[in-house]
Amino acid sequence: MNNDADVYLAIAAVIVFKAAIIFGGAAIARHKGRSAVGWGLGCLFFNWLALLLIIILPKVAKQSPLTIGVSPPAYDVGLWAERLKNDPAVAACAAKLQPYGERYVAHLAAAAQAGESVPDLAVLTEDLLAKAKIDAEATSQAAGFSDAELSAATWYKTSRGAIVAALRDGRALARLGGELKLFASVVDYRDWSNDREAWQQIEKPA
């Protein structure tokens, strides 16, 4: 009888030990920006070998996405006009962004007046241009929703005055002034607008 109890205790100890390796490896992987599920399975099959490997591996570097707020940053219009007049390289950067709206040019102007070098401004211009194209595509997609889809959405008014519809499929449609933009989710819109404040739920606007 005692032998059976010893066997059960041994089995329980092995299970607990194995679970500690699996969950420990998964937790370390998540902390390092790697797949918790993948490394958990790795620890299940390879035990200490996988655990030691994930401990040794460095964190995955995450590139911060370019965030552009709803309100463009402030800059000195007179100084910016003078800079465009006297610096062809910066003027060329501004010309690329101009077709997409003042908001993107304002970010370039603010960066220029903050002392960014011309090469850095060129890199920023490409980032802004990529973001502007994504925004323009989202705006064109936003026009394709039916009245039924919009009526089924949950509508909010943000503290900044924007109108946001949480659609049934999880996406979000934001009305920013006279412009509509489509986002992957409400969270995506909050990240884009850097808005963490509470919203007021409202009826669907006319």
Buried (B, 14 or more C-beta within 10 A) or exposed (E): EEEEEEEEEEEEEEEEEEEEBBEBBBBBBBEBEBEBEBBBBBBBEBBEEBBEBBEEEEEEEEEEEEEBEBEBBEBEEEEBEEBBEEBEEBEEBBEBBEEBBEBBBBBBBBBBBEEBEEEEBBEBBEBBBEBBEEBBEBBEBBEEBEEEBBEEBBBBBBEEEBBBBBBEEEBBBBBBEEEBBBBEBBEBBBBBBEBEEEBEEEEEEE
